[in-house]
Amino acid sequence: MTMRKMVAFTLRGAGFEVVEAGHGADGLKQLNAKPVDLIVTDVNMPVMDGIEFTRQARAALRGRPVPILILTTESDQSKKAEARAAGATGWIVKPFQQDQLLAVVGKVLPGVVVASA
């Protein structure tokens, strides 16, 4: 199972509607087609990396306060700083536990309670 499929499986299992994109450019297309409440992206993707996607997503959101979580194997502080400067809300190092992802989602989405076993 790919990481994208695992994230989607986890979020759908918690009752979220999920829109998937295979890379950053596709993600921007999806973002422009349908409003979202949360974005989860990887740093290393084909076509457009997650940092550039985050930068362009922030511009496309036109000030809407949508949380953007970066999911990656990267733990370098300079990468984290670059992601925050691009507009990322949070950083999750993979591999992740499903309850860890859901806990972070619960923290960044106001009014959402995420319960897991």
MDTraj code that builds the backbone (N, CA, C; nanometers):
import mdtraj as md
import numpy as np

residues = "MET THR MET ARG LYS MET VAL ALA PHE THR LEU ARG GLY ALA GLY PHE GLU VAL VAL GLU ALA GLY HIS GLY ALA ASP GLY LEU LYS GLN LEU ASN ALA LYS PRO VAL ASP LEU ILE VAL THR ASP VAL ASN MET PRO VAL MET ASP GLY ILE GLU PHE THR ARG GLN ALA ARG ALA ALA LEU ARG GLY ARG PRO VAL PRO ILE LEU ILE LEU THR THR GLU SER ASP GLN SER LYS LYS ALA GLU ALA ARG ALA ALA GLY ALA THR GLY TRP ILE VAL LYS PRO PHE GLN GLN ASP GLN LEU LEU ALA VAL VAL GLY LYS VAL LEU PRO GLY VAL VAL VAL ALA SER ALA".split()
xyz = np.array([
    [0.0853, -0.1183, 0.0000],
    [0.0000, 0.0000, 0.0000],
    [0.0894, 0.1240, 0.0000],
    [0.0618, 0.2188, -0.0895],
    [0.1422, 0.3406, -0.0921],
    [0.1100, 0.4276, 0.0288],
    [0.1989, 0.5204, 0.0589],
    [0.1775, 0.6100, 0.1728],
    [0.0499, 0.6918, 0.1517],
    [0.0264, 0.7383, 0.0287],
    [-0.0951, 0.8151, 0.0008],
    [-0.2198, 0.7315, 0.0315],
    [-0.2158, 0.6055, -0.0082],
    [-0.3305, 0.5170, 0.0176],
    [-0.3485, 0.4936, 0.1679],
    [-0.2367, 0.4835, 0.2419],
    [-0.2444, 0.4633, 0.3863],
    [-0.3052, 0.5854, 0.4557],
    [-0.2629, 0.7041, 0.4143],
    [-0.3199, 0.8269, 0.4705],
    [-0.4695, 0.8339, 0.4387],
    [-0.5048, 0.8072, 0.3137],
    [-0.6454, 0.8112, 0.2734],
    [-0.7271, 0.7084, 0.3515],
    [-0.6748, 0.5876, 0.3664],
    [-0.7425, 0.4817, 0.4416],
    [-0.7666, 0.5250, 0.5859],
    [-0.6643, 0.5834, 0.6478],
    [-0.6747, 0.6284, 0.7868],
    [-0.7796, 0.7377, 0.8013],
    [-0.7745, 0.8363, 0.7133],
    [-0.8695, 0.9479, 0.7228],
    [-1.0127, 0.9052, 0.6886],
    [-1.0278, 0.8211, 0.5877],
    [-1.1630, 0.7719, 0.5543],
    [-1.2190, 0.6895, 0.6701],
    [-1.1330, 0.6101, 0.7328],
    [-1.1751, 0.5290, 0.8464],
    [-1.2230, 0.6132, 0.9640],
    [-1.1756, 0.7379, 0.9708],
    [-1.2177, 0.8295, 1.0776],
    [-1.3360, 0.9156, 1.0333],
    [-1.3893, 0.8870, 0.9137],
    [-1.5089, 0.9570, 0.8679],
    [-1.4861, 1.0781, 0.7788],
    [-1.3620, 1.0995, 0.7347],
    [-1.3330, 1.2136, 0.6487],
    [-1.3531, 1.1787, 0.5022],
    [-1.3964, 1.2753, 0.4245],
    [-1.3990, 1.2620, 0.2790],
    [-1.2587, 1.2965, 0.2314],
    [-1.2026, 1.2159, 0.1430],
    [-1.0641, 1.2337, 0.0997],
    [-1.0588, 1.2494, -0.0523],
    [-0.9826, 1.3478, -0.0974],
    [-0.9535, 1.3673, -0.2388],
    [-0.8049, 1.3385, -0.2549],
    [-0.7695, 1.2469, -0.3447],
    [-0.6298, 1.2091, -0.3629],
    [-0.5720, 1.2708, -0.4894],
    [-0.4421, 1.3011, -0.4840],
    [-0.3694, 1.3505, -0.5997],
    [-0.2342, 1.2800, -0.6041],
    [-0.1867, 1.2484, -0.7217],
    [-0.0637, 1.1730, -0.7381],
    [0.0636, 1.2555, -0.7295],
    [0.0509, 1.3872, -0.7423],
    [0.1668, 1.4761, -0.7331],
    [0.1169, 1.6183, -0.7106],
    [0.2098, 1.7096, -0.6866],
    [0.1733, 1.8462, -0.6506],
    [0.0894, 1.9187, -0.7543],
    [0.1243, 1.9056, -0.8825],
    [0.0472, 1.9739, -0.9874],
    [-0.0958, 1.9222, -0.9909],
    [-0.1121, 1.7912, -0.9750],
    [-0.2461, 1.7322, -0.9691],
    [-0.3190, 1.7800, -0.8440],
    [-0.2460, 1.7939, -0.7342],
    [-0.3050, 1.8442, -0.6098],
    [-0.3600, 1.9849, -0.6268],
    [-0.2871, 2.0703, -0.6981],
    [-0.3359, 2.2069, -0.7228],
    [-0.4620, 2.2050, -0.8075],
    [-0.4647, 2.1161, -0.9059],
    [-0.5841, 2.1034, -0.9901],
    [-0.7038, 2.0610, -0.9049],
    [-0.6823, 1.9637, -0.8172],
    [-0.7893, 1.9166, -0.7275],
    [-0.8332, 2.0290, -0.6340],
    [-0.7372, 2.1048, -0.5823],
    [-0.7656, 2.2141, -0.4898],
    [-0.8507, 2.3223, -0.5558],
    [-0.8227, 2.3502, -0.6819],
    [-0.9000, 2.4506, -0.7551],
    [-1.0391, 2.4006, -0.7935],
    [-1.0568, 2.2684, -0.7977],
    [-1.1855, 2.2102, -0.8361],
    [-1.2822, 2.1980, -0.7186],
    [-1.2284, 2.1827, -0.5977],
    [-1.3151, 2.1575, -0.4823],
    [-1.2519, 2.2127, -0.3557],
    [-1.3277, 2.2883, -0.2756],
    [-1.2712, 2.3388, -0.1503],
    [-1.2414, 2.2241, -0.0533],
    [-1.1349, 2.2407, 0.0239],
    [-1.0960, 2.1392, 0.1214],
    [-1.0774, 2.2041, 0.2577],
    [-1.0776, 2.1214, 0.3620],
    [-1.0589, 2.1693, 0.4987],
    [-0.9194, 2.1407, 0.5519],
    [-0.8458, 2.0517, 0.4856],
    [-0.7137, 2.0104, 0.5301],
    [-0.6372, 1.9578, 0.4101],
    [-0.5063, 1.9847, 0.4071],
    [-0.4190, 1.9293, 0.3034],
    [-0.3080, 1.8513, 0.3727],
    [-0.2837, 1.7298, 0.3244],
    [-0.1704, 1.6498, 0.3699],
    [-0.0860, 1.6243, 0.2461],
    [0.0410, 1.6630, 0.2503],
    [0.1284, 1.6453, 0.1350],
    [0.2627, 1.5890, 0.1777],
    [0.3298, 1.5265, 0.0843],
    [0.4642, 1.4750, 0.1077],
    [0.5637, 1.5766, 0.0538],
    [0.6849, 1.5756, 0.1040],
    [0.7887, 1.6636, 0.0507],
    [0.8363, 1.6108, -0.0839],
    [0.8639, 1.4819, -0.0919],
    [0.9203, 1.4230, -0.2130],
    [0.8106, 1.3633, -0.3002],
    [0.7784, 1.4368, -0.4072],
    [0.6767, 1.3917, -0.5035],
    [0.7280, 1.4205, -0.6440],
    [0.6780, 1.3463, -0.7425],
    [0.7143, 1.3788, -0.8805],
    [0.6429, 1.5073, -0.9258],
    [0.6881, 1.5644, -1.0323],
    [0.6309, 1.6815, -1.0984],
    [0.6507, 1.8105, -1.0176],
    [0.6049, 1.8145, -0.8931],
    [0.6202, 1.9321, -0.8066],
    [0.6367, 1.8828, -0.6637],
    [0.7438, 1.9239, -0.5963],
    [0.7645, 1.8754, -0.4599],
    [0.6658, 1.9404, -0.3624],
    [0.6606, 1.8872, -0.2420],
    [0.5632, 1.9314, -0.1431],
    [0.5828, 2.0734, -0.0942],
    [0.7068, 2.1222, -0.0939],
    [0.7324, 2.2598, -0.0507],
    [0.6753, 2.3578, -0.1535],
    [0.7047, 2.3316, -0.2812],
    [0.6503, 2.4185, -0.3868],
    [0.4985, 2.4058, -0.3932],
    [0.4474, 2.2828, -0.3765],
    [0.3023, 2.2646, -0.3725],
    [0.2406, 2.3475, -0.2599],
    [0.3028, 2.3448, -0.1424],
    [0.2516, 2.4208, -0.0282],
    [0.2495, 2.5699, -0.0608],
    [0.3569, 2.6196, -0.1188],
    [0.3660, 2.7611, -0.1574],
    [0.2513, 2.7975, -0.2530],
    [0.2336, 2.7166, -0.3563],
    [0.1305, 2.7451, -0.4568],
    [-0.0104, 2.7216, -0.4016],
    [-0.0253, 2.6244, -0.3131],
    [-0.1563, 2.5994, -0.2515],
    [-0.1977, 2.7187, -0.1662],
    [-0.1036, 2.7736, -0.0896],
    [-0.1335, 2.8921, -0.0081],
    [-0.1830, 3.0064, -0.0967],
    [-0.1197, 3.0261, -0.2115],
    [-0.1625, 3.1312, -0.3041],
    [-0.3015, 3.1006, -0.3597],
    [-0.3256, 2.9743, -0.3943],
    [-0.4558, 2.9348, -0.4506],
    [-0.5677, 2.9459, -0.3469],
    [-0.5349, 2.9288, -0.2199],
    [-0.6356, 2.9358, -0.1132],
    [-0.6776, 3.0794, -0.0830],
    [-0.6022, 3.1755, -0.1326],
    [-0.6350, 3.3183, -0.1195],
    [-0.6702, 3.3580, 0.0240],
    [-0.5841, 3.3199, 0.1176],
    [-0.6040, 3.3608, 0.2565],
    [-0.6927, 3.2713, 0.3403],
    [-0.7581, 3.1694, 0.2792],
    [-0.8368, 3.0755, 0.3597],
    [-0.7428, 2.9999, 0.4521],
    [-0.7770, 2.9895, 0.5801],
    [-0.6861, 2.9267, 0.6779],
    [-0.6932, 2.7740, 0.6785],
    [-0.6594, 2.7126, 0.5665],
    [-0.6620, 2.5666, 0.5559],
    [-0.5288, 2.5120, 0.6074],
    [-0.5328, 2.4232, 0.7076],
    [-0.4076, 2.3639, 0.7571],
    [-0.3421, 2.2774, 0.6491],
    [-0.2096, 2.2867, 0.6400],
    [-0.1330, 2.2024, 0.5481],
    [-0.0315, 2.1250, 0.6314],
    [-0.0454, 1.9926, 0.6299],
    [0.0466, 1.9045, 0.7019],
    [0.1438, 1.8420, 0.6037],
    [0.2716, 1.8474, 0.6372],
    [0.3763, 1.7863, 0.5563],
    [0.4071, 1.6499, 0.6164],
    [0.3934, 1.5463, 0.5353],
    [0.4198, 1.4089, 0.5774],
    [0.5433, 1.3620, 0.5019],
    [0.6513, 1.3280, 0.5742],
    [0.7754, 1.2962, 0.5057],
    [0.8711, 1.2146, 0.5919],
    [0.9697, 1.1573, 0.5283],
    [1.0774, 1.0901, 0.6006],
    [1.1839, 1.1908, 0.6419],
    [1.1789, 1.3108, 0.5870],
    [1.2773, 1.4155, 0.6171],
    [1.2607, 1.4623, 0.7618],
    [1.3720, 1.4790, 0.8326],
    [1.3641, 1.5337, 0.9682],
    [1.4589, 1.6521, 0.9848],
    [1.5193, 1.6956, 0.8749],
    [1.6141, 1.8065, 0.8749],
    [1.5452, 1.9375, 0.9145],
    [1.6031, 2.0086, 1.0115],
    [1.5438, 2.1338, 1.0609],
    [1.5331, 2.2394, 0.9512],
    [1.6294, 2.2438, 0.8588],
    [1.6222, 2.3439, 0.7528],
    [1.5044, 2.3157, 0.6592],
    [1.4740, 2.1873, 0.6358],
    [1.3571, 2.1516, 0.5540],
    [1.2285, 2.1938, 0.6252],
    [1.2238, 2.1714, 0.7557],
    [1.1065, 2.2130, 0.8332],
    [1.0885, 2.3638, 0.8247],
    [1.1967, 2.4381, 0.8371],
    [1.1900, 2.5849, 0.8297],
    [1.1429, 2.6285, 0.6907],
    [1.1925, 2.5606, 0.5870],
    [1.1516, 2.5919, 0.4507],
    [1.0018, 2.5640, 0.4312],
    [0.9551, 2.4532, 0.4890],
    [0.8131, 2.4182, 0.4792],
    [0.7263, 2.5212, 0.5518],
    [0.7676, 2.5617, 0.6701],
    [0.6915, 2.6638, 0.7446],
    [0.6890, 2.7959, 0.6688],
    [0.8031, 2.8345, 0.6113],
    [0.8094, 2.9585, 0.5330],
    [0.7168, 2.9519, 0.4111],
    [0.6981, 2.8314, 0.3571],
    [0.6085, 2.8130, 0.2426],
    [0.4620, 2.8144, 0.2846],
    [0.4354, 2.7976, 0.4154],
    [0.2981, 2.8014, 0.4634],
    [0.2473, 2.6752, 0.5294],
    [0.3360, 2.5790, 0.5554],
    [0.2935, 2.4550, 0.6211],
    [0.2546, 2.4818, 0.7662],
    [0.1533, 2.4104, 0.8111],
    [0.1033, 2.4222, 0.9479],
    [0.1760, 2.3269, 1.0415],
    [0.2064, 2.2062, 0.9918],
    [0.2674, 2.1043, 1.0757],
    [0.3485, 2.0060, 0.9948],
    [0.4178, 1.9170, 1.0659],
    [0.5159, 1.8247, 1.0074],
    [0.4995, 1.6908, 1.0747],
    [0.4782, 1.5849, 0.9987],
    [0.4678, 1.4500, 1.0545],
    [0.5737, 1.3636, 0.9865],
    [0.6617, 1.3037, 1.0677],
    [0.7666, 1.2177, 1.0131],
    [0.7103, 1.0777, 0.9954],
    [0.7321, 1.0195, 0.8760],
    [0.6883, 0.8830, 0.8535],
    [0.8039, 0.7877, 0.8735],
    [0.7773, 0.6660, 0.9085],
    [0.6432, 0.6096, 0.9174],
    [0.5671, 0.6664, 1.0367],
    [0.4366, 0.6733, 1.0212],
    [0.3526, 0.7281, 1.1265],
    [0.2559, 0.6214, 1.1750],
    [0.2070, 0.6403, 1.2952],
    [0.1005, 0.5547, 1.3472],
    [-0.0325, 0.6210, 1.3105],
    [-0.1333, 0.5424, 1.2812],
    [-0.2626, 0.5986, 1.2426],
    [-0.3169, 0.6932, 1.3495],
    [-0.3061, 0.6540, 1.4768],
    [-0.3588, 0.7408, 1.5827],
    [-0.2793, 0.8709, 1.5936],
    [-0.1504, 0.8673, 1.5581],
    [-0.0684, 0.9888, 1.5572],
    [-0.1192, 1.0860, 1.4499],
    [-0.1452, 1.0363, 1.3308],
    [-0.1979, 1.1209, 1.2232],
    [-0.3327, 1.1799, 1.2636],
    [-0.4193, 1.0975, 1.3186],
    [-0.5524, 1.1453, 1.3590],
    [-0.5442, 1.2472, 1.4725],
    [-0.4485, 1.2295, 1.5623],
    [-0.4310, 1.3259, 1.6719],
    [-0.3897, 1.4624, 1.6164],
    [-0.2996, 1.4632, 1.5196],
    [-0.2564, 1.5895, 1.4587],
    [-0.3723, 1.6537, 1.3824],
    [-0.4483, 1.5744, 1.3107],
    [-0.5659, 1.6269, 1.2393],
    [-0.6626, 1.6910, 1.3381],
    [-0.6853, 1.6252, 1.4505],
    [-0.7737, 1.6802, 1.5531],
    [-0.7239, 1.8122, 1.6095],
    [-0.5913, 1.8308, 1.6128],
    [-0.5339, 1.9551, 1.6647],
    [-0.5457, 2.0712, 1.5651],
    [-0.5336, 2.0419, 1.4360],
    [-0.5307, 2.1501, 1.3371],
    [-0.6673, 2.1855, 1.2782],
    [-0.7658, 2.0982, 1.2974],
    [-0.9001, 2.1277, 1.2477],
    [-0.9889, 2.1687, 1.3639],
    [-1.0149, 2.2985, 1.3767],
    [-1.0980, 2.3449, 1.4889],
    [-1.2367, 2.2825, 1.4849],
    [-1.2821, 2.2399, 1.6010],
    [-1.4166, 2.1851, 1.6110],
    [-1.4290, 2.0400, 1.5709],
    [-1.3176, 1.9755, 1.5314],
    [-1.3219, 1.8366, 1.4912],
    [-1.2663, 1.7506, 1.6040],
    [-1.3420, 1.6509, 1.6404],
    [-1.2961, 1.5553, 1.7409],
    [-1.2683, 1.4258, 1.6675],
    [-1.1465, 1.3779, 1.6777],
    [-1.1083, 1.2540, 1.6120],
    [-1.0813, 1.1517, 1.7207],
    [-1.1605, 1.0459, 1.7213],
    [-1.1435, 0.9401, 1.8204],
    [-1.0887, 0.8159, 1.7503],
    [-1.0013, 0.7468, 1.8161],
    [-0.9499, 0.6231, 1.7603],
    [-0.9287, 0.5226, 1.8712],
    [-0.9284, 0.3957, 1.8327],
    [-0.9103, 0.2889, 1.9310],
    [-0.7675, 0.2723, 1.9689],
])
top = md.Topology()
chain = top.add_chain()
for i, resn in enumerate(residues, 1):
    res = top.add_residue(resn, chain, resSeq=i)
    for name in ("N", "CA", "C"):
        top.add_atom(name, md.element.get_by_symbol(name[0]), res)
traj = md.Trajectory(xyz[None], top)
